[in-house]
Amino acid sequence: MPDDVPIIDAHHHFWDLSLGAQPWLTTPPWLPFRYGDYAPIRRDFLIEDYRRVTAGHNVVASITMEAEWDELRLIEETSWTASRHAENPAFPAAHVARTFFHLPGAEAELAAHAAVPIVRGIRHKPTAAPGPDRIERGASGGMTDPAWRRGYAALSSLRLHFELQAPWWHVDELLDLTAAHPETPVVINHAFLPADRSPEAMAGWRQAIHRAASAPGTTMKISGIGLPGRPWSLDDNRPIIDTIIEAFGPDRAMFASNFPVDGLCGSFDAIFHGYKAATARLSHTDRIKLFHDTAIRVYRLGLPLAA
C-alpha cells in the first residue's frame, strides 16, 4: 500500500507536563503499566513531536484522546485541547474528553464538555475485573453500576458517543449497555485489549469480538495492540487485525496510533507499515475506509470522504 494513503489517526494524545495536570507522568510512585516501564513517554508530546514521528505518512487529521488529567481538571483538559485545535484545526480535528459517570456532578460536567465544539465523545475506563472469572456485577464505577448508568444516559441528549476501554471479558456488560441505550454509539478502544495471547485467551477474545460486533452501534479501534518487552510486529498482530476486520468490516473499524503510548513498543513507521501490509489484499475502497473514512463518520469531521 503506498505511503501516501490518507490517514486520519483515530486515537493519540498530546501532553505538556509543565501544566502539572497528569501526576501519573510526573510524580512517583509510577503506575503498573501494561507495556512495562513507561519512562520514555514521561516527556512533552505536542504537535511538533507528532509531526516528527508521522513524517513518513500522509496523516491528514487526527483525533486526540483524553490523557488522564487529574479528575478535578477534566474541563480544563478539554479547554486546553480546544486551544491546540485553534492553533491547528486538523491536529486535533476532534477530541474525546473524560468524565466519571458514577460521580456526583457527572451530568453537568458532560454538558460542559459538550459545549466545546471539538468534543465528540467521552471515554471512561469502567471498573474492570482482573480476569473472566472475576466479574462482579454492580461493581462501583463499572458498566452495571446504577450510578454509572445514570451518568451514561446523559450522553445521547448531548450528542456524545462513548469510548470504552475495558478487557474483552466485559463483553456481556457491553451488550447489555448497548441494548439499554441503542441511541448511543460505542467505540471500543484498543481492540478490546487482547493482552494475553495464549490460545485459550485468544479463543475467548475472538468470541468476544464477534459478539461485540453483533451490536450495530459499535465500532472498533485497531490500536494499542503492542506486547510488553517485544517490538511491534505484524507476525504478532496480524491475527488481531484480521479478526477485527472480519467481524466489524471496514465500515466499523479504523486504525489509530495511540501515540506516544504505543511508541513504547514500536515506531509510528513500524505500526502503520504493519497496518498497510495487513490490508494489502483488501480493495482500495476498504483500505480507505479503515485508514480514513470510518473516522470521518464516527467523529463527524465534516471532511470529504476519500473513497
C-alpha positions in Angstrom: 0.0 0.0 0.0 1.5 3.4 -1.0 2.7 5.6 1.8 0.6 8.5 0.6 -2.7 6.8 1.6 -4.7 9.4 3.5 -4.7 8.7 7.2 -6.9 10.0 10.0 -5.2 8.9 13.2 -8.2 8.0 15.3 -6.5 7.9 18.7 -3.5 9.7 20.1 -2.6 12.0 22.9 -1.0 15.4 23.4 0.5 16.4 26.7 2.5 19.3 28.2 4.0 18.2 31.5 4.7 21.8 32.6 0.9 22.1 33.3 1.3 19.6 36.2 -2.0 18.1 35.3 -1.0 14.4 35.0 0.6 13.0 38.1 0.9 9.6 36.5 3.5 11.2 34.2 5.3 13.5 36.6 5.2 12.2 40.1 6.3 8.8 41.7 5.3 6.2 42.5 4.9 5.2 38.9 1.9 3.1 38.0 1.9 -0.5 36.9 1.6 -0.2 33.2 0.6 -2.7 30.6 3.7 -2.1 28.5 6.0 -2.1 31.4 8.4 0.8 32.2 7.0 4.0 30.7 9.8 6.4 31.4 10.3 7.1 27.7 6.9 8.8 27.4 7.2 10.9 30.6 8.0 13.9 28.5 6.1 16.5 26.5 4.3 15.3 23.3 2.9 18.2 21.3 2.2 18.9 17.6 5.8 19.3 16.6 6.6 15.9 18.2 3.6 14.3 16.5 4.6 15.8 13.1 8.1 14.4 13.5 7.0 10.8 14.2 4.4 10.8 11.5 6.6 12.5 8.8 6.7 9.4 6.5 3.0 9.1 6.2 0.1 11.1 4.8 -1.6 11.9 8.1 -4.3 14.5 7.2 -6.1 14.8 10.5 -6.2 13.2 14.0 -8.4 12.6 17.0 -7.0 13.4 20.4 -8.0 11.2 23.4 -8.2 12.3 27.0 -4.9 11.7 28.7 -5.9 11.0 32.4 -5.6 14.5 33.8 -6.3 15.0 37.4 -10.0 14.3 37.9 -10.6 17.8 39.2 -9.2 19.3 36.0 -11.1 17.5 33.3 -12.9 20.5 31.8 -9.5 22.3 31.8 -8.1 19.4 29.7 -10.9 19.9 27.2 -10.3 23.7 27.0 -6.5 23.1 26.6 -7.1 20.7 23.8 -9.5 23.1 22.1 -6.7 25.7 22.1 -4.5 23.2 20.3 -7.3 22.8 17.7 -7.5 26.5 17.3 -3.8 26.6 16.5 -4.0 23.7 14.0 -7.6 22.6 13.1 -6.5 19.3 11.8 -4.4 18.2 14.8 -6.7 17.6 16.5 -9.8 17.7 14.3 -11.9 16.3 17.2 -11.4 15.3 20.8 -12.7 12.7 23.2 -13.0 14.0 26.8 -13.2 12.3 30.1 -15.9 12.1 32.8 -16.5 9.7 35.7 -20.1 8.8 35.0 -20.8 7.5 38.6 -19.6 10.5 40.5 -21.8 13.5 41.6 -21.9 16.3 39.1 -21.3 14.0 36.1 -24.2 15.3 34.1 -23.1 18.9 34.5 -19.5 18.0 33.6 -20.7 16.2 30.5 -22.7 19.3 29.4 -19.6 21.4 29.9 -17.6 19.1 27.6 -20.4 19.0 25.0 -20.3 22.8 24.9 -16.8 22.7 23.4 -17.3 22.2 19.7 -14.5 19.8 19.0 -15.7 17.2 21.6 -17.4 14.2 20.0 -17.3 11.6 22.7 -16.4 10.6 26.3 -14.0 8.0 27.5 -14.3 6.5 30.9 -12.4 3.3 31.8 -15.1 1.5 33.9 -14.1 -0.7 36.8 -12.7 -3.9 35.3 -12.3 -7.4 36.7 -8.8 -8.9 36.6 -10.0 -11.9 34.6 -13.0 -13.5 33.0 -13.9 -15.4 36.2 -13.7 -12.4 38.5 -16.5 -10.2 37.1 -18.6 -8.6 39.8 -22.0 -7.2 38.6 -22.8 -3.8 40.1 -19.2 -3.0 41.0 -18.8 0.7 41.7 -17.8 2.5 38.6 -18.5 -0.4 36.4 -20.9 -0.7 33.5 -23.6 -2.3 35.6 -23.3 0.2 38.5 -26.7 2.0 38.6 -25.0 5.3 39.3 -22.6 4.8 36.3 -25.6 4.1 34.1 -27.4 7.3 35.2 -24.4 9.3 34.0 -24.1 7.3 30.8 -27.7 8.0 30.0 -26.9 11.7 29.6 -24.7 11.1 26.5 -27.5 10.8 24.0 -29.1 14.1 24.5 -25.7 15.8 24.3 -24.9 14.1 21.0 -21.8 12.4 22.5 -20.8 8.8 21.9 -19.0 6.6 24.4 -15.4 5.3 24.1 -15.0 2.1 26.0 -11.6 0.9 27.3 -12.1 -2.4 29.0 -10.9 -6.0 28.7 -12.8 -8.3 26.3 -14.3 -10.4 29.1 -16.7 -7.5 29.8 -18.5 -8.1 26.5 -21.7 -9.2 28.3 -21.9 -5.8 30.1 -21.2 -4.0 26.8 -24.0 -5.8 25.1 -26.4 -5.1 28.0 -25.4 -1.4 27.8 -25.9 -1.1 24.1 -29.3 -2.9 24.3 -30.4 -0.5 27.1 -29.1 2.6 25.2 -29.1 1.8 21.5 -29.2 5.5 20.7 -25.6 6.0 22.0 -22.8 4.7 19.7 -19.9 2.9 21.3 -16.3 3.0 20.1 -14.3 0.1 21.6 -10.7 1.2 22.2 -7.5 -0.8 21.6 -9.0 -3.9 20.0 -10.8 -4.9 23.3 -7.4 -5.4 24.9 -6.1 -8.8 23.8 -3.1 -8.6 26.1 -2.9 -12.3 26.8 -2.1 -14.1 23.6 -2.3 -17.7 24.9 -4.5 -20.0 22.8 -7.2 -20.1 25.5 -7.3 -16.3 25.9 -7.3 -15.7 22.2 -10.3 -18.0 21.7 -12.2 -16.0 24.3 -11.1 -12.7 22.7 -12.2 -13.8 19.2 -15.6 -14.9 20.6 -16.0 -11.5 22.4 -15.0 -9.6 19.2 -17.7 -11.3 17.2 -20.3 -10.8 19.9 -19.4 -7.1 20.3 -19.8 -6.7 16.5 -23.3 -8.1 16.7 -24.4 -4.7 18.4 -24.9 -2.5 15.4 -23.9 0.7 17.1 -20.3 -0.5 17.9 -17.1 0.5 16.1 -13.7 -0.9 16.8 -10.3 0.9 17.0 -7.4 -1.2 15.9 -4.7 0.3 18.1 -2.9 -0.4 21.4 -2.0 -4.0 20.4 1.6 -4.0 21.3 3.1 -6.5 23.7 5.4 -5.8 26.6 9.0 -6.5 26.0 8.5 -7.2 22.3 9.0 -4.8 19.3 5.7 -4.3 17.4 5.5 -6.8 14.6 2.9 -7.9 12.0 3.6 -11.5 12.9 2.3 -10.8 16.4 -0.6 -8.6 15.4 -1.9 -9.8 12.0 -4.4 -12.3 13.7 -5.8 -9.3 15.8 -6.2 -7.1 12.7 -7.7 -9.9 10.6 -10.2 -10.9 13.2 -11.4 -7.4 13.8 -11.8 -6.6 10.1 -13.6 -9.9 9.5 -16.0 -9.2 12.4 -16.7 -5.5 12.1 -16.0 -4.9 8.4 -14.2 -1.8 7.1 -17.2 0.4 7.8 -17.0 -0.2 11.5 -13.2 -0.4 12.1 -10.4 2.1 12.0 -6.7 2.3 12.6 -5.0 4.5 15.2 -1.6 5.0 16.6 -2.2 5.5 20.3 1.0 7.7 20.3 3.0 8.4 22.2 2.0 5.4 24.4 2.5 2.8 21.7 5.9 4.3 21.0 6.9 2.1 23.9 6.6 -0.9 21.6 7.1 0.4 18.1 7.7 3.4 16.0 4.9 5.1 14.1 6.5 3.8 10.9 6.6 0.2 12.2 3.0 0.3 13.3 1.5 1.9 10.2 3.6 0.0 7.8 2.3 -3.0 9.6 -1.3 -1.8 9.2 -0.7 -1.2 5.5 0.8 -4.6 4.9 -2.0 -6.3 6.8 -4.6 -4.7 4.5 -2.6 -5.2 1.2 -5.1 -7.7 -0.1 -8.2 -5.6 0.6 -9.8 -3.4 -2.1 -8.7 0.2 -2.3 -12.2 1.3 -1.1 -12.0 -0.9 2.0 -8.5 0.3 2.8 -9.5 3.9 2.6 -12.4 3.2 5.0 -10.1 1.7 7.6 -7.5 4.4 7.4 -9.7 7.5 6.7 -13.4 7.4 6.0 -14.7 5.4 9.1 -13.1 8.0 11.3 -14.8 10.8 9.4 -18.2 9.2 10.0 -17.6 8.3 13.7 -16.1 11.7 14.7 -18.4 13.7 12.4 -15.4 15.6 11.0 -17.0 17.4 8.1 -14.2 16.4 5.8 -14.6 14.9 2.3 -14.5 11.1 2.0 -11.5 9.7 0.2 -13.1 6.5 -1.2 
